[in-house]
Amino acid sequence: MKQIYQLAFLISILFIAISCNGRPSSWHQNKVTNKISPEFEDIKKELVNLSDFPTDKEGFICLFDGKSLKGWRGYGKNHLPEKWSIDNETLVLHSSGTKEGGDIIFASPFKNFELELEWKISKGGNSGIFYLAREIMTKDINDKSRLEPIYMSALEYQILDDENHPDAKLGKGNNRISGSLYDIVPAIPQNAKPFEKWNKSKIIVNHGHLIHQLNGEKVVECQLWTSDWKKKLQESKFSETKWPLAFELMNNRDENAREGYIGLQDHGHDVWFRHIRIKNITE
C-alpha cells in the first residue's frame, strides 16, 4: 500500500511539472512559434489629438515644426527627457552631461502612413527612427513589472555614421548601415551622407508593405507579417531563440495590433532632426 501511495505521489508531481512546463506563471507558450515568452500588456497613456496639429496641402501632419515639442514625451514616461531640446529650429539630443535622457515617442499611434524627416548624426554616432512601437510591460519571475525597451516591439530605421561607427561592419550583409531596417534588411544602395551632413528619410508602411527611402532613393522594400518576414526575423538578432518576446511582437501581430508609435532613439550620441511630418494612408 505504501508503494502505491508513493507511486501516486510521483505521478501527481510529474503531472504538475508537465502542466507548468518548468516556467514561471508569468510566461506563456507562443501558439505560432511554440516558444516560451513573457506575458505582456500595453501601457495605456493619454494620446494627443491629431486635429490639434497643422496639416499641409499634401495631407502631411506636422509632428515637429522647429518651435514646439508638443506631442512628444519619453518612452514609458509622461514627460520629455531633458537631453532632448530645440536648438535653431532643430530637435536635438545632447548626449553629454548628467541630465535625463532616453528614447522619445510622439504620443499617437499610426498604422498605414508616410513619414518624412531629415537627420544628421555626430561623428562616430548611432541613433535610429522607431516605428510601429508599443509600450510593453512584462513581469519577472518575482511578479515584478518591467518596462521593456522600445526595440522589443518597434522596427528601426538605422541612423549611423557608417564610416566611423563599428556597428556598420556588424550584422549580416550590411544590414546595420544607415537606412537599413536594423539587423533585418540592408539598405541598398548605400547612399548615406557623412556625419554632420543632413540626410532626408522617408518610411512608408501600407498594409504591411514597407519601404525605406534615403536621400531620394528606395533602399529597403519588404512585406511584413508573412512567411518571408518570419524567416528574416529568424535570421536576425530578434529571432525566437535569442529574443522570443521581440520575435512575437514583431512577427505575430493580428490586424488590430498593426499600429504603433513613431520614436527617436537615444543611443548615447548627439543627433539632430528636423521637418518631421507624417501622412496617414487611408486607402
Sequence and secondary structure as in RCSB ss.txt:
>XXXX:A:sequence
MKQIYQLAFLISILFIAISCNGRPSSWHQNKVTNKISPEFEDIKKELVNLSDFPTDKEGFICLFDGKSLKGWRGY
GKNHLPEKWSIDNETLVLHSSGTKEGGDIIFASPFKNFELELEWKISKGGNSGIFYLAREIMTKDINDKSRLEPI
YMSALEYQILDDENHPDAKLGKGNNRISGSLYDIVPAIPQNAKPFEKWNKSKIIVNHGHLIHQLNGEKVVECQLW
TSDWKKKLQESKFSETKWPLAFELMNNRDENAREGYIGLQDHGHDVWFRHIRIKNITE
>XXXX:A:secstr
 HHHHHHHHHHHHHHHHHHHTTS TTEEE TTT  EEE EEE       GGGS B TTS EEEE SS  TTEEET
TSSS  TTEEEETTEEEE  SSSS    EEEEEEESSEEEEEEEEE TT EEEEEEEE  EEEE TT  EEE  G
GGT EEEEEE TTT GGGGSSSTTTTSTTSBTTTB  SS     TTS EEEEEEEETTEEEEEETTEEEEEEESS
SHHHHHHHHTSTTSTTT HHHHHHHH   GGG  EEEEE   SS EEEEEEEEEE   
